[in-house]
Amino acid sequence: MKNELPFVSAEEALSIIQSNDTVFVQGSAATPIHLVKKLIAQKERLSQVSLVSITLQGVDLNDPSLEGHFFIHSLFASESNRKAVNSSMGDYTPVFLSEIPLLFERNIISLDVAILHVSPPDAHGYCSLGTSVDVANSAMKHAKKVIAQVNPNMPRVHGDAFVPASAFDFVVWVDEPLPEVSYADKSTEAHEKIGKIVAELIDDGATLQLGIGSIPDAVLKNLNQHKNLGIHTEMFSDGAIDLIKSGVINNSKKKIVEGYCVTSFLLGTKKLYDFVDDNPVVKALEVSFVNDPRIICQNPRVSAINSAIEIDLTGQVCSDSIGTYQYSGIGGQMDFIRGAALSDKGKPIIALPSTTKNGSSRIVPYLKEGAGVVTTRGHLHWVVTEFGAVNLFGVNMDKRAKELIKLAHPDHREQLSKMAFERFKY
């Protein structure tokens, strides 16, 4: 298998990247870790190479020594580049995940090179983009040159993932495990309570959008008695596997890609990567389709579960920054909040613990100065904390504040009530 393609060394493949080039790097579990590290090792010959990506795993682009050699252009900040994005080394572009492919298609971001991470070719010469189709497919189509890291550990995922090996200008053989992420041991009592409350909101026959983290895992653990659930989500993780095997998730009630679990990327443990390998029930499709609210809303009872950093008393949801500090990105939250709202009997849900790790309230009188509003108060529907759930759609500002205070931690309710009185005079 290894000898079927004209493999070259990483150094030879990366030699096509020149100073001032714009380079796309595939992300999540498909981050081409080996090639990124080899590229960083060539920094002395390069200046102002723009590295464009969404969430990356297994690499560190925060090293101050990279400044001047690389510019970190993030479309969704993560631990791998968060410090760089908040410094002179890089920047962040606010954009809906569903619309990132438009940046490439319209040449708003002109890509000189795309670095991908794919499975070995099958008998017909097709590789799979594996765990990350999302925006990678579009980047590959619009980049002038494409370098592929071919890895036997990359699962052969179905859907829009298949790419002819002839599409690659250079191929590099790398045998390394995929990065793994697990939240199984990170759940708190608050997460478990939130999981039970959210699960009670989900109807039989619902179509689910769930991300990764302790809250989604806790929700999935409480869905064992549900029936005929479906998956149409931007990302897919380990938590859904047992529900698929038991038949709780069978996708029988969906209207879009009926019978299949739809996602745009996958991130989890080796258990997940083994499960999706050549498994036709899981389709990884381009994010411009998966996250399009016009597509999402055609499924019935869409339950979209997303989280937040803080929510103010009017219902403004900050999910991407801590004040002016860029923490993550817009991602697909608004895509699915809107899609769920337009779905027949859909439920857009923002679920979050009432406090941070240091005890500060996540329900606040005002968002921090400079904080970004990802979900506006006009788009907000359900809010869930460990203290309950409330639907704020159609609720006026005065009552919103009262309802949100009920969801806050008891230690903060008195102060929040005082601030609400000063603002709303109720």
Secondary structure, DSSP 8 states (H G I E B T S, - for coil): -GGGS-B--HHHHHTT--TT-EEEE--GGG--HHHHHHHHHTGGG--SEEEEESS--S-----GGGBTTEEEEESS--TTTHHHHTSTTEEE---BGGGHHHHHHTTSS--SEEEEEE----TTSEEE-TTB-TTHHHHHHH-SEEEEEE-TTS---EETTEEEGGG-SEEEE----------TT---HHHHHHHHHHHHH--TT-EEEE-SSHHHHHHHHT-TT--SBEEB-SEE-GGGHHHHHHTSB---S-SSSTTSEEESEE-S-HHHHHHHTT-TTEEE--HHHHT-HHHHTTSTTEEEEE--SEEETT--EE-SEETTEE-S--BTHHHHHHHHHHSTT-EEEEE--SB-TTS-BSEESS--TT---SB-TTT--EEEETTEEEE-TT--HHHHHHHHHHHS-HHHHHHHHHHHHHHH--
